[in-house]
Amino acid sequence: MLLQSSRSTKRVAKTLGVAASVVALALVAAGCASTGGGTAAAGGSHNYKIAFVPKNLGNAYFDTSDKGGAAAIKEFKGSYSQVAPATAGPSAQVSFINTLTQQKVGAIVLSSDDPEANGTALTAAMKAGVKVVTFDSDTDAKYRDVFINQATAQGIADVEVDTITKEIGDSGEVAILSAAANATNQNAWIALMKADLAKSHPNVKLDAVVYGNDDDQTSFNKTAALLQTYPHLKGIISPTTVGIAAAARYLSTSSYKGKVALTGLGTPNQMRSYVTDGTVTSFALWNPADLGYLASYAAKALIDGTITGKQGDKFKAGKLGTFTVGADGTVLLGKPYSFDASNIGQFNF
């Protein structure tokens, strides 16, 4: 009896030992799953917490682009957020980037106010495992994984110059109303516009380049100052959605309406009334919602490891189809589109 009892005791102990091991393994597995879930959004094991950092808040262009980004993130069951300074400035985005790194987001999608000012913060983010996608306005390539370019700089410069020179009869004085003086994209476009004017339009004189800092009232005031300083001005190019709308607002109630041509980059919704009342004949843009949408899918592809930012990498971007990473980690959305009275009613953004 003692021998049988001893054997029974050993069998029970063995059974309990196996059960304890199973429970322990289950707890370890649960712990691992909990750790992964703590840093990832609803995208399984991937950290699809994606934060958009536009140049500033209250900007209609970025409101539209970021909504496109949010729609894409919803499609792949990620988590969208948006943070940005109230006013655009060279280093205004740094503190927001640092906070997002501390919050361990999966990716930052940034329209950079300056090519270098965000460099240290973005480098720290990348070292911490955060993927960095720039869109609209780039940084130096070493500070990000991929840049989503709305159109080639040459394509944008060409449409701006072609439009203004056509509207003023390829002769006379023009000026440029830009955003911030350090804006990477603006400066690239302006350099190409200057070259094009000098080479192909000898009878057109560029009087000045002024900066409205993507602020409505500042841009409005700069428009007034341009017209007072250069009384023979025939045209204004404003390659910024805030600037063109502010300039149009000034022109629409002034004696210059119909006399000074205005073109640039704007959204149909903000420019519709100015096209309808004859203040503006034509302007250009891409679909900013598509730009944000594409940026989100590029962030997902980086998080998934589908791409690294190397030239030739390919990834799928939902409804927009498949895209290929080009030189310097750049992905091109497409060509700019011109809006005028004949087509503006077809668009709502």
Backbone torsions as a table, in degrees:
resi	resn	phi	psi	omega
1	MET	NA	-39.8	179.3
2	LEU	-65.9	-38.7	179.6
3	LEU	-65.2	-45.0	179.7
4	GLN	-63.6	-41.0	179.0
5	SER	-63.4	-38.7	179.6
6	SER	-64.2	-42.3	179.3
7	ARG	-65.3	-39.9	179.0
8	SER	-62.6	-40.6	-180.0
9	THR	-62.8	-41.0	179.7
10	LYS	-64.9	-40.2	178.8
11	ARG	-63.3	-42.0	179.6
12	VAL	-63.9	-43.1	-179.2
13	ALA	-63.9	-40.6	179.5
14	LYS	-63.9	-43.1	178.9
15	THR	-62.7	-43.6	179.0
16	LEU	-63.8	-37.3	179.6
17	GLY	-64.4	-43.7	177.9
18	VAL	-62.5	-44.3	179.9
19	ALA	-61.5	-41.3	-180.0
20	ALA	-63.7	-38.4	179.3
21	SER	-64.3	-41.9	179.5
22	VAL	-62.6	-43.9	178.9
23	VAL	-61.8	-42.7	-179.3
24	ALA	-62.0	-44.1	179.1
25	LEU	-63.6	-39.5	178.7
26	ALA	-62.5	-41.4	179.3
27	LEU	-64.9	-39.4	178.0
28	VAL	-63.3	-45.4	179.6
29	ALA	-61.4	-42.7	179.1
30	ALA	-63.5	-38.8	178.8
31	GLY	-63.5	-41.7	178.7
32	CYS	-64.4	-43.1	179.8
33	ALA	-63.3	-38.2	179.9
34	SER	-65.4	-40.0	179.2
35	THR	-63.3	-44.1	179.4
36	GLY	-64.1	-42.7	-178.9
37	GLY	-66.7	-24.4	-178.3
38	GLY	-71.0	-24.4	-178.0
39	THR	-109.7	-9.9	-178.6
40	ALA	-107.9	153.4	174.6
41	ALA	-86.1	-155.9	-175.5
42	ALA	-76.7	27.2	-177.9
43	GLY	-104.8	31.7	-179.6
44	GLY	72.5	-129.5	-176.7
45	SER	-82.8	-6.6	-179.0
46	HIS	-90.8	142.7	179.7
47	ASN	-87.0	89.3	-178.6
48	TYR	-93.3	30.6	171.7
49	LYS	-81.1	107.5	-173.6
50	ILE	-119.5	124.1	-176.8
51	ALA	-112.0	127.7	175.3
52	PHE	-91.7	134.7	177.6
53	VAL	-125.7	88.5	176.4
54	PRO	-73.0	176.4	-179.3
55	LYS	-64.9	-37.5	179.3
56	ASN	-162.7	162.7	178.4
57	LEU	-84.8	161.7	176.9
58	GLY	74.2	19.4	-179.0
59	ASN	-105.7	117.7	-174.6
60	ALA	-56.7	-37.4	179.5
61	TYR	-61.1	-49.1	-178.4
62	PHE	-74.0	-27.9	173.5
63	ASP	-59.4	-41.5	-179.5
64	THR	-72.4	-45.2	-178.3
65	SER	-64.7	-39.5	-177.5
66	ASP	-73.0	-28.8	173.5
67	LYS	-65.2	-38.2	175.3
68	GLY	-63.1	-40.5	176.9
69	GLY	-62.9	-42.2	180.0
70	ALA	-64.2	-39.1	179.3
71	ALA	-62.6	-41.3	178.6
72	ALA	-64.8	-44.3	-178.8
73	ILE	-62.6	-36.1	176.7
74	LYS	-63.7	-36.9	-179.6
75	GLU	-62.4	-39.3	179.6
76	PHE	-101.2	21.4	170.6
77	LYS	59.9	42.1	174.7
78	GLY	-98.8	-168.1	-178.8
79	SER	-123.1	121.0	-177.0
80	TYR	-101.5	142.0	170.6
81	SER	-147.2	161.7	178.9
82	GLN	-138.8	129.3	173.8
83	VAL	-137.6	147.8	-179.3
84	ALA	-171.6	159.3	175.0
85	PRO	-70.6	158.6	177.2
86	ALA	-71.1	-32.1	-178.5
87	THR	-128.0	136.5	179.3
88	ALA	-68.6	143.3	178.2
89	GLY	-169.1	156.1	-173.8
90	PRO	-51.2	-41.0	-177.0
91	SER	-117.1	14.6	-175.0
92	ALA	-68.2	-20.9	-176.7
93	GLN	-90.7	-11.1	-172.2
94	VAL	-58.0	-49.0	-176.3
95	SER	-63.4	-33.5	179.3
96	PHE	-69.9	-39.3	177.4
97	ILE	-64.0	-43.8	179.6
98	ASN	-61.6	-41.6	179.5
99	THR	-65.3	-41.8	179.2
100	LEU	-64.2	-35.7	176.4
101	THR	-63.6	-43.6	178.2
102	GLN	-64.0	-31.7	179.6
103	GLN	-80.9	-3.3	176.2
104	LYS	58.7	48.4	173.7
105	VAL	-69.0	161.0	178.9
106	GLY	-79.1	-33.5	-178.9
107	ALA	-154.5	149.2	172.8
108	ILE	-114.1	129.4	177.4
109	VAL	-113.0	112.7	-165.7
110	LEU	-124.7	133.7	165.2
111	SER	-101.7	105.7	-167.3
112	SER	-80.3	134.6	177.5
113	ASP	-75.7	-17.4	-174.6
114	ASP	-154.6	143.0	-177.6
115	PRO	-70.6	-21.5	-175.6
116	GLU	-119.5	-29.7	-170.2
117	ALA	-59.1	-30.8	-179.4
118	ASN	-91.2	1.3	-171.8
119	GLY	-56.9	-49.4	-177.8
120	THR	-63.2	-43.1	-179.6
121	ALA	-65.9	-40.5	180.0
122	LEU	-70.8	-36.0	176.3
123	THR	-61.0	-43.1	178.3
124	ALA	-64.1	-39.1	178.7
125	ALA	-63.0	-45.1	-179.1
126	MET	-66.0	-37.4	177.0
127	LYS	-64.4	-28.6	179.2
128	ALA	-83.8	1.4	177.2
129	GLY	96.0	4.3	178.7
130	VAL	-80.9	130.8	175.7
131	LYS	-80.5	141.5	-177.5
132	VAL	-121.6	120.1	176.0
133	VAL	-116.9	126.2	171.5
134	THR	-100.6	149.2	176.8
135	PHE	-144.6	154.4	179.4
136	ASP	70.5	-58.1	-179.9
137	SER	-134.8	124.7	-169.6
138	ASP	-91.0	165.5	166.9
139	THR	-103.8	-178.7	166.2
140	ASP	-58.5	139.9	-173.3
141	ALA	-56.9	-26.5	-177.4
142	LYS	-72.3	-11.5	-177.0
143	TYR	-98.3	5.5	-179.4
144	ARG	-149.6	168.5	178.4
145	ASP	-90.0	-44.4	-175.7
146	VAL	-143.9	145.6	172.9
147	PHE	-115.9	126.0	176.7
148	ILE	-95.2	105.8	-175.8
149	ASN	-93.0	127.0	-177.5
150	GLN	-66.1	-33.2	177.5
151	ALA	-168.9	165.1	178.3
152	THR	-68.5	148.7	178.5
153	ALA	-58.6	-39.1	179.7
154	GLN	-65.1	-40.8	180.0
155	GLY	-62.6	-40.4	179.4
156	ILE	-69.2	-45.8	179.4
157	ALA	-60.1	-41.6	-177.8
158	ASP	-62.6	-46.0	-176.8
159	VAL	-68.2	-33.4	178.9
160	GLU	-66.8	-49.0	-178.6
161	VAL	-67.7	-43.4	-180.0
162	ASP	-59.4	-40.7	-178.0
163	THR	-68.7	-49.4	-175.8
164	ILE	-67.5	-39.7	-178.4
165	THR	-68.3	-34.2	176.8
166	LYS	-65.8	-42.6	-175.6
167	GLU	-72.5	-24.2	179.5
168	ILE	-104.4	11.1	178.4
169	GLY	73.1	24.7	177.2
170	ASP	57.8	32.4	179.0
171	SER	-157.9	135.2	176.8
172	GLY	127.3	-173.1	-176.0
173	GLU	-98.5	139.0	177.4
174	VAL	-134.3	165.7	176.5
175	ALA	-141.5	162.6	178.2
176	ILE	-118.4	127.7	173.8
177	LEU	-106.2	104.0	-174.1
178	SER	-98.5	-174.6	176.8
179	ALA	-91.4	-120.6	178.9
180	ALA	-81.5	148.8	-177.4
181	ALA	-63.7	-23.9	-177.8
182	ASN	-100.0	2.2	-176.5
183	ALA	-63.9	120.3	-175.0
184	THR	-57.7	-50.4	-175.9
185	ASN	-66.3	-43.8	-179.5
186	GLN	-58.2	-45.9	-177.4
187	ASN	-66.2	-35.8	177.1
188	ALA	-65.1	-44.1	179.8
189	TRP	-65.2	-43.4	-177.9
190	ILE	-63.1	-42.0	178.9
191	ALA	-59.2	-41.6	179.9
192	LEU	-72.2	-35.8	176.9
193	MET	-64.5	-42.2	177.7
194	LYS	-59.9	-43.8	-179.4
195	ALA	-64.3	-42.1	-179.7
196	ASP	-65.5	-44.0	179.0
197	LEU	-61.5	-45.1	-177.9
198	ALA	-65.2	-37.6	-175.3
199	LYS	-82.3	-43.8	-168.8
200	SER	-111.3	-7.4	-176.6
201	HIS	-135.3	70.1	-174.4
202	PRO	-64.1	-20.2	-178.6
203	ASN	-93.3	4.7	177.6
204	VAL	-108.6	126.2	-179.0
205	LYS	-108.2	126.7	175.3
206	LEU	-87.4	108.4	-176.8
207	ASP	-73.8	-42.8	-173.2
208	ALA	-164.8	157.4	168.7
209	VAL	-119.1	121.1	179.9
210	VAL	-121.8	162.9	-171.9
211	TYR	-125.4	124.3	178.6
212	GLY	-98.8	-0.1	176.9
213	ASN	56.6	29.3	-179.3
214	ASP	53.1	35.6	175.9
215	ASP	-117.8	130.8	-173.8
216	ASP	-59.7	-51.0	-175.7
217	GLN	-68.9	-39.5	177.4
218	THR	-62.2	-42.8	179.4
219	SER	-65.7	-38.9	176.6
220	PHE	-60.0	-47.2	-179.7
221	ASN	-65.9	-38.0	179.2
222	LYS	-65.8	-34.4	176.4
223	THR	-63.5	-46.5	178.9
224	ALA	-60.1	-43.2	-178.4
225	ALA	-64.9	-39.2	178.3
226	LEU	-59.6	-45.1	-176.2
227	LEU	-70.5	-29.4	176.8
228	GLN	-77.1	-37.3	-178.1
229	THR	-75.0	-35.8	-177.0
230	TYR	-121.7	83.5	-174.7
231	PRO	-63.6	-17.0	179.9
232	HIS	-100.1	13.6	-178.8
233	LEU	-61.8	132.2	-179.8
234	LYS	-110.0	-17.5	-177.8
235	GLY	-158.2	151.4	177.4
236	ILE	-129.1	133.0	172.1
237	ILE	-107.7	125.9	176.9
238	SER	-127.1	95.3	-176.0
239	PRO	-81.8	44.9	178.9
240	THR	-150.3	134.7	-174.2
241	THR	-63.0	-35.0	178.0
242	VAL	-69.6	-44.8	-177.6
243	GLY	-64.2	-45.4	-177.0
244	ILE	-66.4	-37.6	179.2
245	ALA	-67.5	-40.3	179.0
246	ALA	-67.2	-41.4	178.7
247	ALA	-64.6	-40.7	178.7
248	ALA	-64.7	-39.5	178.6
249	ARG	-61.1	-41.6	178.6
250	TYR	-66.4	-49.9	-176.6
251	LEU	-61.9	-36.3	-172.7
252	SER	-62.5	-24.8	-178.9
253	THR	-114.9	16.0	-177.5
254	SER	-113.4	172.5	177.8
255	SER	-73.3	-7.6	-178.5
256	TYR	-86.8	-9.3	-179.5
257	LYS	-58.2	127.9	-179.5
258	GLY	82.7	-9.8	-179.9
259	LYS	-107.1	-34.9	177.9
260	VAL	-107.6	118.9	-179.9
261	ALA	-75.7	145.2	178.1
262	LEU	-133.7	129.6	172.8
263	THR	-142.2	176.8	-178.8
264	GLY	154.1	-149.5	-179.5
265	LEU	-113.6	120.4	-179.1
266	GLY	-148.6	170.5	175.9
267	THR	-98.8	148.5	-179.8
268	PRO	-55.4	-42.1	-176.6
269	ASN	-64.7	-39.6	-178.0
270	GLN	-78.0	-22.3	-175.0
271	MET	-104.8	-6.5	-172.8
272	ARG	-55.7	-48.5	-176.5
273	SER	-65.9	-31.5	-179.3
274	TYR	-76.2	-26.7	173.7
275	VAL	-75.5	-41.8	-178.8
276	THR	-63.3	-38.9	-177.2
277	ASP	-89.5	1.7	174.7
278	GLY	88.6	5.0	177.7
279	THR	-68.1	-39.5	-178.2
280	VAL	-124.3	135.1	178.1
281	THR	-90.7	-46.3	-175.5
282	SER	-154.1	146.8	174.6
283	PHE	-149.4	175.8	-174.1
284	ALA	-134.8	163.9	173.2
285	LEU	179.8	174.0	167.9
286	TRP	-107.6	-177.5	176.1
287	ASN	-88.2	107.7	-176.9
288	PRO	-63.7	-26.7	176.8
289	ALA	-64.4	-39.3	176.9
290	ASP	-66.5	-34.9	179.5
291	LEU	-63.3	-47.1	177.5
292	GLY	-65.3	-39.3	178.4
293	TYR	-59.5	-48.3	179.5
294	LEU	-64.0	-38.8	179.3
295	ALA	-62.1	-38.6	178.9
296	SER	-65.6	-41.8	179.7
297	TYR	-70.0	-30.1	174.7
298	ALA	-67.0	-40.0	176.9
299	ALA	-61.6	-43.5	178.1
300	LYS	-60.3	-45.4	-178.9
301	ALA	-62.1	-37.4	176.5
302	LEU	-66.4	-43.9	179.4
303	ILE	-63.8	-41.0	179.7
304	ASP	-70.2	-20.7	-174.8
305	GLY	85.2	9.7	178.0
306	THR	-65.7	-36.9	176.5
307	ILE	-130.5	161.5	175.3
308	THR	-122.5	-6.8	-174.5
309	GLY	102.2	4.2	-179.9
310	LYS	-77.8	142.6	178.6
311	GLN	-58.3	132.2	-179.0
312	GLY	99.3	-15.2	175.4
313	ASP	-59.7	141.6	178.5
314	LYS	-123.4	146.9	176.6
315	PHE	-151.0	156.5	179.1
316	LYS	-93.6	137.8	-178.9
317	ALA	-123.3	62.5	175.4
318	GLY	50.5	-129.4	-175.4
319	LYS	-65.4	-18.3	-177.3
320	LEU	-82.9	-13.4	178.0
321	GLY	95.6	-156.9	-175.2
322	THR	-98.8	138.0	-180.0
323	PHE	-124.6	154.4	179.7
324	THR	-119.2	135.0	177.0
325	VAL	-74.3	128.7	-179.9
326	GLY	-97.9	-160.3	-179.7
327	ALA	-61.4	145.4	178.9
328	ASP	60.1	27.4	176.4
329	GLY	68.8	29.4	-176.5
330	THR	-101.8	134.9	175.3
331	VAL	-116.1	127.6	-175.0
332	LEU	-98.9	125.3	176.4
333	LEU	-70.2	-50.3	179.9
334	GLY	162.1	-164.4	-177.8
335	LYS	-85.7	150.8	174.6
336	PRO	-66.8	155.8	-176.6
337	TYR	-120.7	138.3	-179.5
338	SER	-95.5	135.1	179.0
339	PHE	-112.7	139.1	174.9
340	ASP	-151.3	-172.0	-175.4
341	ALA	-61.5	-25.4	-176.6
342	SER	-77.0	-20.8	-175.0
343	ASN	-131.7	-10.1	-171.7
344	ILE	-62.4	-27.5	179.6
345	GLY	-68.2	-12.2	-179.0
346	GLN	-84.6	-5.9	-173.0
347	PHE	-120.7	147.4	-179.8
348	ASN	-138.5	80.9	173.6
349	PHE	-159.9	NA	NA
